[in-house]
Amino acid sequence: MEANAVDHMSMWSLISNASLVVQLVMLVLVAASVTSWIMIFQRGNMLRAAKRSLDSFEERFWSGIDLAKLYRQAGSEPNPDSGLERIFRAGFKEFSRLCQQSGVVPDAVMDGVARSMRVAISREEEKLEQSLPFLATVGSTSPYIGLFGTVWGIMNSFRGLAQVQQATLSTVAPGIAEALIATAIGLFAAIPAVIAYNRFSARGELLIARYYTFADEFQAILHRKVHTSDA
């Protein structure tokens, strides 16, 4: 008798005996959790690769290498993980193109370089923000979806109690337990998504800040270069 009661209160038994609406809520939450975990691993690997490539390219850039040589190396062997390399290539490409045109004043050259680098940084920012809206949605809505399943399950439990003359704990507990599982799954989906969203947002903002810093420093070098050649 006790074994049957324990088996009836097992996790799988509670899920399989839940109402269709509660099961659908659980299925949605599990799918959201699995998808968010996949995105968390992918986004984590991407950010680590972006950070490593940023450090590597900055080291090459400040090593004293000729900018034209660095541009040729970056073009012949591009690093797909290096956003900073793409920003550099966009700026130097525009700089070289404008400098080769006759009658272009230095200020116009620098304006073109600044625009090109801003566009490149905006593209990198879009890449860093991928998956973040989904993680934010999972983190903010999963508890409420789970709560909806819990409310629905408890409501069905009380409706079933209305048909029983004498209510006991054994009759109430399974229905409430299966309903609370929906809230637990909702929290299980939401908590990692919120943590990952905050962490990835902070790391992405740090990378973007370093991109803007590099762009300012690179523009200062090109500014001196164009004015020196013009003189």
C-alpha positions in Angstrom: 0.0 0.0 0.0 2.8 2.4 0.9 4.8 1.4 -2.2 1.8 2.2 -4.4 1.4 5.6 -2.7 5.1 6.4 -3.2 4.9 5.3 -6.8 1.8 7.4 -7.3 3.7 10.4 -5.9 6.8 9.9 -8.0 7.8 12.6 -10.3 7.1 10.8 -13.6 3.7 9.6 -12.2 2.7 13.1 -11.3 3.7 14.5 -14.7 2.0 11.7 -16.6 -1.2 12.0 -14.6 -1.4 15.8 -14.9 -4.1 17.4 -17.0 -3.5 18.1 -20.7 -3.1 21.8 -20.1 -0.5 21.4 -17.4 1.4 18.9 -19.5 1.5 21.3 -22.4 2.8 24.0 -20.1 5.5 21.7 -18.9 6.4 20.7 -22.5 6.7 24.4 -23.5 8.9 25.1 -20.5 11.2 22.1 -21.1 11.6 23.1 -24.7 12.4 26.7 -23.7 14.9 25.5 -21.2 16.7 23.1 -23.6 16.8 25.9 -26.3 18.1 28.4 -23.8 20.9 26.0 -22.6 21.9 25.4 -26.2 22.1 29.2 -26.8 24.0 29.7 -23.5 26.7 27.2 -24.6 26.9 28.7 -28.1 27.0 32.3 -26.9 29.5 31.5 -24.2 31.9 29.9 -26.7 31.4 32.8 -29.1 32.2 35.5 -26.5 35.3 33.7 -25.3 36.5 33.4 -28.9 35.8 37.1 -29.5 37.7 38.0 -26.4 40.7 35.9 -27.3 40.8 37.2 -30.9 40.5 40.8 -29.7 43.5 40.5 -27.3 45.5 38.8 -30.1 44.7 41.4 -32.7 45.4 44.3 -30.3 48.8 42.8 -29.5 49.6 42.6 -33.3 48.3 46.1 -33.9 50.4 47.7 -31.1 53.5 45.6 -31.9 54.7 48.3 -34.4 53.7 46.5 -37.5 53.1 48.5 -40.6 49.4 49.2 -41.0 49.3 48.3 -44.7 51.0 45.0 -44.0 48.6 44.3 -41.1 45.7 45.0 -43.5 47.1 42.6 -46.1 47.6 39.9 -43.5 44.1 40.4 -42.1 42.6 40.3 -45.7 44.5 37.2 -46.7 43.9 35.2 -43.5 40.8 36.7 -41.9 39.9 35.5 -38.4 36.1 34.8 -38.4 36.0 35.3 -34.6 37.8 38.7 -34.6 35.3 41.6 -34.6 38.2 44.0 -34.0 39.9 42.8 -37.1 36.8 43.5 -39.2 36.6 47.0 -37.7 40.2 47.7 -38.5 39.8 46.4 -42.1 36.7 48.6 -42.6 38.5 51.7 -41.4 41.8 51.2 -43.2 40.0 50.2 -46.5 38.0 53.4 -46.5 41.2 55.4 -45.5 43.2 53.9 -48.4 40.3 54.4 -50.9 39.8 58.1 -50.0 43.5 58.8 -49.9 43.9 57.6 -53.4 41.3 60.0 -54.7 42.5 63.4 -55.7 41.1 66.5 -54.1 39.8 64.8 -50.9 40.7 66.9 -47.9 42.0 65.3 -44.7 38.8 66.0 -42.8 36.7 64.3 -45.4 39.0 61.3 -45.2 38.6 61.1 -41.5 34.8 61.5 -41.7 34.6 58.6 -44.1 36.8 56.4 -41.9 34.7 57.2 -38.8 31.5 56.3 -40.7 32.9 53.0 -41.9 34.1 52.0 -38.5 30.8 53.0 -36.8 29.0 50.7 -39.3 31.4 47.9 -38.6 31.0 48.3 -34.8 27.2 48.3 -35.2 27.4 45.0 -37.1 29.6 43.5 -34.4 27.1 44.8 -31.7 24.3 43.0 -33.5 26.2 39.8 -33.5 27.0 40.1 -29.7 23.3 40.7 -29.0 22.1 37.6 -30.8 20.1 35.2 -28.6 19.9 37.8 -25.8 16.2 38.7 -26.6 15.3 35.0 -26.4 17.1 34.5 -23.1 15.4 37.7 -21.7 12.0 36.4 -22.8 12.6 32.9 -21.2 13.8 34.5 -18.0 10.9 36.9 -17.7 8.0 34.7 -18.9 8.8 31.2 -17.7 7.8 31.7 -14.1 4.5 33.1 -15.1 3.9 30.3 -17.6 4.7 27.8 -14.8 2.5 29.7 -12.5 -0.4 29.5 -15.0 0.1 25.7 -15.1 0.1 25.6 -11.3 -3.1 27.6 -11.0 -4.8 25.5 -13.6 -3.7 22.3 -11.9 -4.8 23.4 -8.4 -8.1 24.6 -9.9 -8.7 21.1 -11.3 -7.8 19.6 -8.0 -10.4 21.6 -6.1 -13.0 20.8 -8.8 -12.2 17.2 -8.2 -12.5 17.7 -4.4 -16.0 19.0 -4.9 -17.1 15.6 -6.1 -15.6 13.8 -3.0 -17.6 13.8 0.2 -14.6 13.5 2.5 -11.3 15.1 1.5 -8.1 13.8 2.9 -4.4 14.7 2.4 -3.9 11.7 0.1 -6.6 13.0 -2.2 -5.4 16.6 -2.3 -1.6 16.0 -2.4 -1.2 14.5 -5.9 -3.1 17.2 -7.6 -1.3 20.0 -5.8 2.1 18.3 -6.3 1.6 17.9 -10.0 0.5 21.5 -10.3 3.6 22.8 -8.4 5.9 20.9 -10.7 4.9 23.4 -13.5 6.2 26.3 -11.3 9.4 24.3 -10.5 10.1 23.7 -14.2 9.4 27.4 -14.9 11.9 28.5 -12.4 14.4 25.9 -13.7 14.1 27.5 -17.1 14.1 31.1 -16.0 17.0 31.2 -13.5 19.8 30.1 -15.9 18.3 32.3 -18.7 18.4 35.4 -16.4 21.9 34.7 -15.2 23.2 34.1 -18.7 21.4 37.2 -20.0 23.0 39.4 -17.4 26.4 37.8 -17.8 26.4 38.0 -21.6 25.1 41.5 -21.7 27.9 42.7 -19.4 30.6 40.8 -21.4 29.1 42.1 -24.7 29.1 45.7 -23.4 32.7 45.3 -22.4 33.7 44.1 -25.8 31.8 47.0 -27.5 33.5 49.5 -25.2 36.9 48.1 -26.2 35.9 48.3 -29.9 35.0 52.0 -29.5 38.3 52.6 -27.7 40.3 50.9 -30.4 38.4 52.9 -33.1 39.2 56.2 -31.4 42.9 55.3 -31.1 43.0 54.0 -34.6 41.4 57.2 -35.9 44.0 59.3 -34.0 46.8 57.4 -35.7 45.2 57.8 -39.2 44.5 61.5 -38.4 48.2 62.1 -37.8 49.1 60.0 -40.8 46.8 61.9 -43.2 47.8 65.3 -42.0 51.5 64.4 -42.1 51.2 63.2 -45.7 49.1 66.2 -46.6 51.8 68.5 -45.2 
